[in-house]
C-alpha cells in the first residue's frame, strides 16, 4: 500500500465526518446539562467583561458571595470550579460568528480535530499506514465525535494532556521541558483538576530516566509559576480563601464525596461502555498489550503509556460519578500505545497478521448500543482472544495483500457515517418555546426538566427550580411539561410556559 493512499484515505474519512459534524452543530439545539451550561457561562463572561471564570444563572454550585447583578430582579453567579480557557475561546468565537450554537461548539470541535491531526502527524513520521491504523479507534469512536460536536471542555483538556504525554515519552535530552510545562499549564486552564492524569507518567519518566530530577523540578516549577500567575487576578479581586473554598473544597465535596444520582455507575461501567463506544480501541489495544507481555516487548516508553491509561482508567472507574468524557483524555494514549506496538510487530515481519487483526476487529465493530451486556462482553472476549492468538502464534497469513486494507476501512467508515452520533436534547423544543417571547426583567422557574437549555435560550439570567414561594415584585414564569393552575402563555409539544405572578 502506497504512503499517499493511507494519507488520502485519512483525509477522505475526516472530510466526510467533518461535514456531517458541522451540519449537526449548526442545526441542532443545545443538549441540556453541560453543553447549554457552558455556552451560557461563556456568553455572560462576554456580557459582563469578566474573564476569570464562567458566569451563569444556574442553581448548581451557586454562591451568594460570587454573584453579579444581571438585572433588577435576578443575579448571575461566578463559577470558580470551572477554569476559563475554553470559555475564552467560546466567547471569542461568539464575538466573531454571533451568539448561536455553532459558535460555542466550534472551539471544542477544533480542539478535537487538533488532537487527531497532531497524532497523525507525529505517528506518520515513520509509517503513514500504521499511523492511520493507530488512530482508527478515535476515528470510529461514538463518544469522541459526540464530544467534539458539543460545547464541552474535555476536548481541550485531551489536546493539551496529549501534547504533554507525547513530549514526555519522546523526551531525550531535557530540551522539551518548557513545552511540557506550557502544555500542563494549558491543561490546567482547560480543566485543572484532571492534571492528576499526568502524575504517574511524570514519576515513571523520572524512574526510567527519561527525565532527570532537575528536569522534573523545572517542569514542576514553571508549571506552578504559570498557574499562579493566571490566578493572580482572581486572588486580587476575590481573595485566595474564597477561590480555594470554591475550586477545591466544594468541588471535592460535591464530586468526590457526594454522589450525583444522574451519574452514579458501578466500577466496571467504563469497561462496559468502551466496548460500545471505543470498540476498535479495545480490540486492538488489549491483544497488543497481551502480545507485548508474552513476547517480552515491553519497553520503558510503553510502560509509561500503559500506566497513564490503566491507572487513570481505574482511578476514574473508582469514582461513583461517571460520564464518558471523564476518560476521554486516555483515548489518544491508547492510540500511541497501539502505534508503538505495531511498529515492533512490523519490524518482526508480521505485518499481514496486523491486517488480519484489523479485519477481525472490524466485523463486530458497529453493533447497536442496545446489545445486551452479557452478549457484548462474551463476543468482545472472543474477539480479543482470537486477535491475541493471531499475534502470539504468528499465523502464516497467505494471499492477504495490503490493498485489502482499503475496502476494510472504507466499509467501516461508511457504516459509521450512517450511524454518526449527534447531540440531542431531552427537550429540543425549548428553543422554539422561548422564541419570540421577551423574558428579560423576569424571574424564571423550571419544573420536571433540565434547566440548562431554558437558561441559555431564555436569556433571563437567573434560573430557579420551581417552588411554592416565588419572588415578589417581578413577573414570574414557569417552564414545565406538567399541568399547573396558571395562565398558559405558550405551548409547544410537551412544554408549556405559565405565568405565575399571582402567588
Secondary structure, 3 states (H helix, E strand, C coil): CCHHHHHHHHHHHHHHHHHHHHHHHHHCCCCCCHHHHHHHHHHHHHHHCCCCCEEECCCCCCCHHHEEEEECCEEEEEECCCCCHHHHHHHHHHHHHCCCHHHHHHHHHHHHHHHHHHHHHHHCCCCHHHHHHHHHHHHCCHHHHHHHCCCCCHHHHHHHHHHHHHHHHCCCCCCCHHHHHHHHHHHHHHHHHHHHHHHHHHHHHHHCCCCCHHHHHHHHHHHHHHHHHHHHHHHHHHCHHHHHHHHHHHHHHHHHHCCCCCCECCCCHHHHHHHHHCHHHHHHHHHHHHHHHHCCCCCHHHHHHHHHHHHHHHHHHHCCECCHHHCCHHHHHHHHHHHHHHHHHHHCCCHHHHHHHHHHHHHCCCCCCCCCHHHHHHHHHHHHHHHHHHHHHCCCCCCCCCCHHHHHHHHHHHHHHHCCCCCCCCCCCHHHHHCCCCCCCEEEEEECCCCHHHHHHHCCCCEEECCCCCCCCCEEEEEECCCCCCEEEEEECCEEEEECCCC
